[in-house]
Amino acid sequence: MMQPACDTHVHFYDHRCTVAPASMLRPPDATPADYRTAQASLGTGRIVVVQPTTYGLDNSCQLDAMATFGDAARGVVVIDPNARPEDLARLTELGVRGARFHMLPGGAVPWEMLEAVAANIAAFGWHIQLQLDGRELPGRLDRLLRLPVGVVVDHVGRFMPTVEPDTPAFGALLTMVDHGATVKLSAPYESSGTGPPGFDDVTRLVDVLTARAPDRLVWASNWPHPGQVSPPTAAELVALRNRWLPTDELRRRVLVDNPAALYDF
């Protein structure tokens, strides 16, 4: 039997959880029950819950949400170098497989902590999940390639604004992919200048990635689309996903096989 498709980037929000003082986004509540409705339309059976900037280093809201999905869920949390091995072991047992670095305003951990966190998580098989303005990648490339763990780059690199495929910034992303990094095909609205429904400028980058490295890609909805005034519907997400992944083989790789290996399903 074929394994379920995976949505690799979802956040949950609950007004009862403590908001980090530095948070830039405080979205309305978004619950597991709400997501299950969207999930049915997206056609996914697995989920990766990602700690949003709203809660800083307090991962409890996302861990609670993960638990409601059982073994169909994995997690990416935010930690600092003070996380103890026993804490990391407990999080691994709960399904966590990555440490998030959100290098944009509101993030809880700075660049200065990157190597220390990477060293601490290496023994547990975690990766670094990185969100940044992709235009910074050429200047960060050597540092990222030296990390002792894998790297997952959010949102097609999130070039702000997006770039052409022949630019040094996108070239740096391709170099990372050639060295084993994974890219999330997600949230084109964060960087696109052309906009919906096709997000043609971001789609050009996706086309290069799918042709060059289909085994280094995963897909995500970025539900519930924090900060978006007019978030895409599930039907719009599926239509764009089908444009990005036009064949059954490509969909199987990106939606099923790649996330199963990356997140240890």
C-alpha positions as CSV (number, residue, x, y, z in Angstrom):
1,M,0.0,0.0,0.0
2,M,1.3,3.5,-0.9
3,Q,2.2,5.7,2.1
4,P,0.3,8.9,2.7
5,A,1.3,12.2,1.3
6,C,2.9,14.7,3.7
7,D,2.3,18.4,4.4
8,T,5.7,19.4,5.8
9,H,5.0,22.9,7.2
10,V,2.0,23.6,9.4
11,H,1.6,25.9,12.5
12,F,-1.0,25.8,15.3
13,Y,-2.1,28.8,17.4
14,D,-3.9,28.8,20.7
15,H,-4.7,32.0,22.7
16,R,-4.0,30.1,25.9
17,C,-0.3,29.6,25.0
18,T,2.3,32.2,26.1
19,V,3.3,34.6,23.3
20,A,7.0,35.5,23.0
21,P,7.6,39.2,23.7
22,A,9.6,39.6,20.4
23,S,6.9,38.0,18.3
24,M,5.8,39.9,15.2
25,L,2.8,37.7,14.4
26,R,-0.1,36.8,16.6
27,P,-2.6,35.0,14.4
28,P,-6.0,33.9,15.6
29,D,-6.5,30.4,16.9
30,A,-5.8,27.6,14.4
31,T,-6.6,24.2,15.9
32,P,-5.9,20.5,14.9
33,A,-9.7,20.2,14.2
34,D,-9.4,23.2,11.8
35,Y,-6.4,21.7,10.0
36,R,-8.1,18.3,9.6
37,T,-10.8,20.0,7.5
38,A,-8.1,21.5,5.3
39,Q,-6.1,18.3,5.3
40,A,-9.1,16.4,3.8
41,S,-9.1,18.8,0.8
42,L,-5.3,18.7,0.5
43,G,-5.3,14.9,0.3
44,T,-2.5,14.5,2.8
45,G,-2.3,12.0,5.6
46,R,1.0,13.0,7.3
47,I,2.0,16.4,8.9
48,V,5.1,18.2,10.1
49,V,4.3,20.7,12.8
50,V,6.7,23.6,12.8
51,Q,7.2,26.0,15.8
52,P,6.1,29.5,14.7
53,T,7.9,32.6,15.9
54,T,4.8,33.5,17.9
55,Y,5.8,31.3,20.8
56,G,9.6,31.7,20.8
57,L,11.3,28.9,22.7
58,D,8.1,27.5,24.2
59,N,7.3,24.6,22.0
60,S,4.4,23.3,24.1
61,C,1.6,24.5,21.8
62,Q,3.0,22.6,18.8
63,L,3.9,19.5,20.8
64,D,0.3,19.3,22.1
65,A,-1.0,19.6,18.6
66,M,1.4,17.0,17.3
67,A,0.1,14.5,19.9
68,T,-3.4,14.7,18.5
69,F,-2.1,13.3,15.1
70,G,-0.1,10.4,16.7
71,D,2.5,8.7,14.5
72,A,1.2,10.6,11.5
73,A,3.0,13.7,12.8
74,R,6.5,14.9,13.2
75,G,7.8,18.2,14.6
76,V,10.4,20.9,14.1
77,V,11.0,23.0,17.2
78,V,13.0,26.0,18.3
79,I,15.8,25.4,20.8
80,D,18.9,27.2,22.0
81,P,22.3,25.7,22.9
82,N,21.2,25.2,26.5
83,A,18.9,22.3,25.5
84,R,20.2,19.3,27.4
85,P,20.7,15.9,25.8
86,E,17.9,14.4,27.9
87,D,15.6,17.2,26.6
88,L,16.6,16.4,23.0
89,A,16.1,12.7,23.6
90,R,12.6,13.3,25.0
91,L,11.7,15.5,22.0
92,T,13.0,12.9,19.6
93,E,10.7,10.3,21.2
94,L,7.8,12.7,20.7
95,G,8.5,12.9,17.0
96,V,10.7,16.0,16.6
97,R,13.2,15.8,13.8
98,G,14.5,19.3,13.3
99,A,15.5,22.6,14.9
100,R,14.2,25.7,13.3
101,F,16.2,28.9,12.7
102,H,13.9,31.7,11.5
103,M,16.4,34.4,10.5
104,L,13.9,37.2,9.9
105,P,12.3,39.7,12.4
106,G,10.7,37.9,15.3
107,G,12.9,34.8,15.3
108,A,14.0,33.5,18.7
109,V,17.5,32.2,17.9
110,P,20.2,34.3,16.2
111,W,22.9,33.2,13.7
112,E,25.4,33.1,16.5
113,M,23.7,30.0,17.9
114,L,23.6,28.0,14.7
115,E,26.8,25.9,15.0
116,A,26.2,25.1,18.7
117,V,22.6,24.0,18.1
118,A,23.7,21.9,15.1
119,A,26.4,20.2,17.1
120,N,23.9,19.4,19.9
121,I,21.3,17.9,17.6
122,A,23.6,15.9,15.3
123,A,23.6,12.8,17.6
124,F,19.8,12.7,17.4
125,G,19.6,12.7,13.6
126,W,17.9,16.1,13.5
127,H,18.3,18.7,10.8
128,I,18.4,22.5,10.8
129,Q,15.3,24.1,9.2
130,L,16.3,27.5,7.9
131,Q,14.1,30.4,6.9
132,L,15.9,33.5,5.7
133,D,15.8,36.0,2.9
134,G,17.4,33.8,0.2
135,R,19.4,36.8,-1.1
136,E,21.7,36.3,1.9
137,L,22.6,32.7,0.8
138,P,25.8,33.6,-1.1
139,G,27.3,35.2,2.0
140,R,26.2,32.4,4.3
141,L,26.9,29.5,2.0
142,D,30.3,28.3,3.3
143,R,29.1,28.4,6.8
144,L,25.9,26.4,6.0
145,L,27.9,23.8,4.0
146,R,30.1,23.2,7.1
147,L,27.3,22.2,9.4
148,P,27.4,18.6,10.7
149,V,23.7,18.1,10.0
150,G,21.4,18.4,7.1
151,V,19.6,21.7,6.2
152,V,16.1,22.2,5.0
153,V,15.4,25.6,3.4
154,D,11.9,27.0,3.7
155,H,9.6,28.4,1.0
156,V,11.7,27.9,-2.2
157,G,14.4,30.0,-0.6
158,R,12.1,32.9,0.2
159,F,14.1,35.4,-1.9
160,M,12.7,38.8,-1.0
161,P,11.8,39.8,-3.6
162,T,12.2,36.7,-5.7
163,V,15.1,36.3,-8.1
164,E,15.7,34.9,-11.6
165,P,17.1,31.4,-11.9
166,D,20.5,32.6,-13.3
167,T,21.3,34.9,-10.3
168,P,24.0,34.2,-7.7
169,A,21.4,33.9,-4.9
170,F,19.5,31.1,-6.5
171,G,22.8,29.6,-7.6
172,A,23.8,29.4,-3.9
173,L,20.5,27.5,-3.2
174,L,21.3,25.1,-6.0
175,T,24.8,24.5,-4.5
176,M,23.2,23.7,-1.2
177,V,20.9,21.2,-2.9
178,D,23.8,19.7,-4.7
179,H,25.5,19.2,-1.3
180,G,22.4,17.5,0.2
181,A,20.1,20.2,1.4
182,T,16.3,19.9,1.0
183,V,14.0,22.7,-0.2
184,K,10.4,23.2,0.8
185,L,8.1,24.0,-2.1
186,S,5.8,26.3,-0.2
187,A,4.4,29.8,0.5
188,P,5.2,31.5,-2.8
189,Y,3.2,34.5,-1.6
190,E,6.1,35.3,0.8
191,S,8.3,36.4,-2.1
192,S,6.4,36.5,-5.4
193,G,6.1,39.7,-7.3
194,T,3.7,38.3,-9.9
195,G,1.3,36.9,-7.4
196,P,-1.6,34.4,-7.6
197,P,-2.8,32.2,-9.0
198,G,0.4,31.0,-10.8
199,F,3.1,32.8,-8.9
200,D,5.0,32.6,-12.1
201,D,8.3,34.1,-10.9
202,V,8.5,31.6,-8.0
203,T,7.3,28.8,-10.3
204,R,10.2,29.4,-12.6
205,L,12.5,28.5,-9.7
206,V,10.5,25.5,-8.8
207,D,10.7,24.2,-12.4
208,V,14.5,24.4,-12.1
209,L,14.5,22.6,-8.8
210,T,12.2,19.8,-9.9
211,A,14.3,19.2,-13.0
212,R,17.6,19.3,-11.2
213,A,17.0,17.6,-7.9
214,P,13.5,15.9,-7.4
215,D,14.9,13.8,-4.5
216,R,15.8,17.0,-2.5
217,L,12.3,18.5,-2.4
218,V,9.3,18.4,-0.1
219,W,6.0,20.2,-0.3
220,A,4.1,22.2,2.3
221,S,0.9,24.2,2.7
222,N,2.2,26.6,5.3
223,W,-1.3,26.4,6.8
224,P,-2.9,28.6,8.3
225,H,-0.8,31.1,6.2
226,P,0.1,33.5,9.1
227,G,0.2,37.1,8.1
228,Q,-1.7,36.6,4.9
229,V,-4.7,38.9,4.4
230,S,-6.1,36.7,1.6
231,P,-4.7,33.2,2.2
232,P,-5.1,30.6,-0.5
233,T,-7.9,28.1,-0.4
234,A,-7.1,24.4,-0.3
235,A,-8.3,24.1,-3.9
236,E,-5.9,26.8,-4.9
237,L,-3.0,25.1,-3.1
238,V,-3.8,21.8,-4.8
239,A,-4.0,23.5,-8.3
240,L,-0.6,25.1,-7.7
241,R,0.9,21.9,-6.3
242,N,-0.2,20.1,-9.5
243,R,1.4,22.7,-11.6
244,W,4.6,22.4,-9.7
245,L,4.5,18.6,-9.7
246,P,2.8,17.6,-13.0
247,T,3.5,13.9,-13.1
248,D,2.6,11.0,-10.8
249,E,6.2,10.1,-10.3
250,L,7.2,13.6,-9.2
251,R,4.2,13.8,-6.9
252,R,5.1,10.5,-5.3
253,R,8.7,11.6,-4.7
254,V,8.0,15.0,-3.3
255,L,4.8,14.3,-1.4
256,V,5.5,10.7,-0.2
257,D,9.0,9.3,-0.5
258,N,11.2,12.3,0.3
259,P,9.3,13.4,3.4
260,A,9.1,9.8,4.6
261,A,12.9,9.6,4.6
262,L,13.6,13.1,5.8
263,Y,11.2,12.9,8.8
264,D,11.6,9.2,9.6
265,F,8.0,8.2,9.1
